[in-house]
Amino acid sequence: MFSSVTNHEPASSYGAIIRVLPGIFGDRPKEFQTLADQKELYYTLFSCKGSGKSAKSSSVVGHAEVPLHSIKFPIFRNALIDPQNRAVL
């Protein structure tokens, strides 16, 4: 599975915004731009800082330009939880 960092503010406590890209690969692609140009599966926040095992959970394997359709900052939604039954609204 591959992802692409689209926004990263070093001062942010949220971490980087990454696009999780489609596909599961047995071998590392030789060229990443074609993969990066595809529509992402989803966006998520990801801490690029870490130590120990968490630092080994990801690594830089290539570089590609972020496509124009993915440059705009994505909208994140925050779930509301019903305090009576703890159901997500």
C-alpha positions as CSV (number, residue, x, y, z in Angstrom):
1,M,0.0,0.0,0.0
2,F,1.3,3.4,-0.9
3,S,0.4,6.9,0.2
4,S,1.3,10.4,-0.7
5,V,1.9,13.4,1.6
6,T,-0.1,16.3,0.3
7,N,0.1,18.9,3.1
8,H,2.6,19.1,6.0
9,E,2.9,21.9,8.5
10,P,5.8,21.2,10.8
11,A,4.2,23.3,13.6
12,S,0.9,21.4,13.4
13,S,0.0,19.0,16.2
14,Y,-2.1,17.0,13.7
15,G,0.7,15.7,11.5
16,A,0.7,15.5,7.8
17,I,-2.2,14.9,5.5
18,I,-1.7,11.9,3.4
19,R,-3.7,10.4,0.4
20,V,-4.0,6.6,0.6
21,L,-3.6,5.4,-2.9
22,P,-5.4,2.4,-4.5
23,G,-3.8,-1.0,-5.0
24,I,-1.9,-3.6,-3.1
25,F,1.5,-4.4,-4.7
26,G,3.7,-7.4,-4.4
27,D,6.6,-5.4,-5.7
28,R,7.5,-1.7,-5.5
29,P,6.4,0.2,-8.6
30,K,9.4,1.4,-10.6
31,E,7.5,4.7,-11.5
32,F,5.3,6.5,-9.0
33,Q,3.7,9.4,-11.0
34,T,1.1,7.1,-12.6
35,L,0.1,5.8,-9.2
36,A,0.1,9.3,-7.7
37,D,-2.2,10.6,-10.5
38,Q,-5.0,8.2,-9.5
39,K,-7.9,9.2,-7.3
40,E,-7.1,8.4,-3.7
41,L,-9.1,6.0,-1.6
42,Y,-9.2,8.4,1.3
43,Y,-7.3,11.1,3.2
44,T,-6.1,10.8,6.7
45,L,-3.8,12.5,9.2
46,F,-0.5,10.8,9.8
47,S,2.3,11.7,12.3
48,C,5.6,11.7,10.4
49,K,7.4,11.9,13.7
50,G,8.0,8.8,15.7
51,S,10.4,6.6,17.5
52,G,10.9,2.9,17.8
53,K,8.5,0.6,16.0
54,S,6.2,3.4,14.8
55,A,9.1,5.1,12.9
56,K,9.5,1.9,10.9
57,S,5.9,1.7,9.9
58,S,6.5,3.9,6.8
59,S,9.4,5.0,4.6
60,V,10.0,7.2,1.6
61,V,10.2,5.0,-1.5
62,G,9.8,7.5,-4.3
63,H,8.7,11.0,-5.3
64,A,5.9,12.2,-7.5
65,E,4.1,15.5,-8.0
66,V,0.7,15.8,-6.2
67,P,-1.9,16.0,-8.9
68,L,-4.0,19.1,-9.2
69,H,-7.2,17.4,-8.1
70,S,-5.6,16.5,-4.8
71,I,-3.9,19.8,-3.8
72,K,-7.0,21.4,-2.2
73,F,-7.1,20.9,1.5
74,P,-9.6,18.1,2.2
75,I,-12.6,18.4,4.5
76,F,-12.5,16.3,7.6
77,R,-15.6,15.4,9.5
78,N,-15.9,15.0,13.2
79,A,-18.4,12.5,14.5
80,L,-20.9,13.4,17.2
81,I,-21.6,10.9,19.8
82,D,-24.9,10.6,21.6
83,P,-24.1,10.8,25.3
84,Q,-27.0,8.6,26.3
85,N,-26.3,5.5,24.2
86,R,-22.8,6.4,22.8
87,A,-24.0,5.9,19.2
88,V,-22.2,7.8,16.5
89,L,-24.6,10.3,14.9
